[in-house]
């Protein structure tokens, strides 16, 4: 969904048949600002800019996506129609608070690794809210992590539910190479050491070590390094801030965490009239 489609849908949801306040109050030119009431990582500028352009309000940003803000900071300043500012207030705050919340949450994971001089990549997942995937994954990028698949069409992921009805995985992967785009990668989800070692023989690009213990993943890393160094290894499943170092220290290339998005808490922001 494009930024403008996202904005139009959000406004239609909130405004409905029209803002009742605007039927009563006379319009005038005013100024307003978005105030940070907490620490966070800024995110949402691209969508907010689209909103202001679409609705016809002037805006001046004091911060860029990915930058840190503190309580009391003025993040952006708005000038224009009093009634239009009121009309978009909730939509603007919703998108900024949600986006900043994700970016701030992402940074908290990355900080743990960087403070320990670990450069393992952190990935998001497809555990996103319906119709908000692009928005939420954009927010992940602003927090400093990397996007995994956007959808089913940009990497062939063979998960446990796929494996349940694949009789010959080796032959299936050979067939897949002939049918999917030449540049598309093939990733297989493995839940044990023996399966991961077996799958490496089939010419896959990525192995996901799903819900494995760090010691098991460490064994897979050693086997991969010795025999299939070109294969990438991803750790996933119940990885939290309290145990992320255990998984990062196994030597995997990347760690995917659904909680980057679905456990993010909105950052407290407020719109104030000047």
C-alpha positions, -999 to +999 in steps of 0.1 A: +000+000+000+014+034-010+018+062+015-010+082+000-034+052+001-024+045+037-031+082+046-064+083+028-076+052+045-066+064+079-083+098+074-115+082+061-116+059+092-114+088+116-133+116+098-162+095+085-190+117+072-172+149+085-158+165+116-187+178+136-166+205+153-159+221+119-196+226+114-197+249+144-164+267+147-151+295+124-117+286+108-085+307+113-047+303+107-029+289+137+004+272+147+008+239+165+036+215+174+043+179+182+059+175+217+078+145+229+067+134+264+092+106+265+125+093+251+124+076+217+136+071+182+118+092+156+100+074+128+071+083+105+084+114+087+077+099+053+040+093+061+035+125+081+049+145+052+025+128+029-004+136+053+005+173+054+010+176+017-024+158+010-043+179+035-026+212+027-008+222+059+027+236+062+052+216+084+087+220+096+105+189+110+131+194+137+142+158+135+148+131+109+138+094+109+162+073+130+173+102+152+169+101+190+146+125+209+141+132+245+112+143+267+104+179+260+117+180+225+096+197+198+096+172+169+078+192+143+059+225+139+027+230+119+011+261+105-023+265+087-060+260+091-071+255+127-099+231+115-076+210+093-051+206+121-078+194+144-091+171+117-058+153+113-046+154+149-055+118+158-043+103+125-010+121+128-004+111+164-014+075+157+010+070+129+039+088+146+034+071+180+031+037+165+061+042+141+083+057+168+073+029+192+085+003+168+118+021+160+124+027+197+118-010+205+141-021+177+169+001+189+167-014+223+175-048+209+203-035+187+219-016+215+223-048+235+244-063+207+264-032+198+272-026+235+288-060+235+306-054+201+284-080+183+274-071+147+248-099+141+220-087+119+185-083+135+156-090+112+119-085+115+092-110+105+058-112+087+041-109+121+025-075+112-009-060+115-031-065+084-027-037+058+002-022+079+031-043+068+050-017+047+044+009+074+056-013+102+086-026+083+096+009+074+095+017+111+118-013+118+144+002+093+143+035+112+152+016+144+183+001+128+172-034+120+168-051+086+136-063+069+131-100+063+105-111+037+079-085+028+057-114+016+055-149+001+068-137-032+104-126-024+119-157-008+108-193-008+105-202+029+099-238+036+085-240+071+073-269+092+038-266+078+052-269+043+075-298+052+045-317+066+034-326+030+067-326+011+077-363+006+111-357-009+127-323+001+158-328-021+137-332-052+113-304-042+142-280-039+156-290-073+121-284-088+119-250-070+151-239-086+135-243-120+103-225-111+111-196-089+130-165-100+167-171-105+176-144-079+152-157-053+166-174-022+154-207-007+152-209+031+143-239+052+131-239+088+148-266+109+139-275+144+168-298+152+205-303+144+201-334+123+176-318+100+197-286+095+228-307+086+207-328+061+191-298+045+225-281+038+232-309+013+202-299-008+216-266-021+196-242+000+206-206+007+195-200+043+188-223+072+165-210+099+173-225+133+138-224+148+132-227+185+166-244+191+189-241+221+220-220+217+243-250+221+225-268+192+228-237+170+265-235+179+270-271+166+252-262+134+274-231+129+305-252+132+292-278+108+282-251+083+315-233+085+334-265+079+313-278+050+289-252+036+304-217+044+282-200+017+250-209+036+235-182+058+222-191+093+192-174+110+181-180+146+145-175+154+119-183+181+113-169+216+144-146+214+141-118+239+162-090+252+173-112+281+186-140+260+195-124+227+232-124+236+231-162+240+219-166+204+241-139+189+272-155+204+265-188+186+279-172+154+246-171+134+244-144+106+211-131+117+184-132+144+147-127+135+124-113+161+086-109+157+085-089+189+102-060+173+068-051+159+041-069+179+055-061+213+064-024+206+048+001+229+037+035+215+058+064+224+040+093+242+037+123+219+012+152+221+000+179+197-001+213+213-015+245+199+009+275+201 
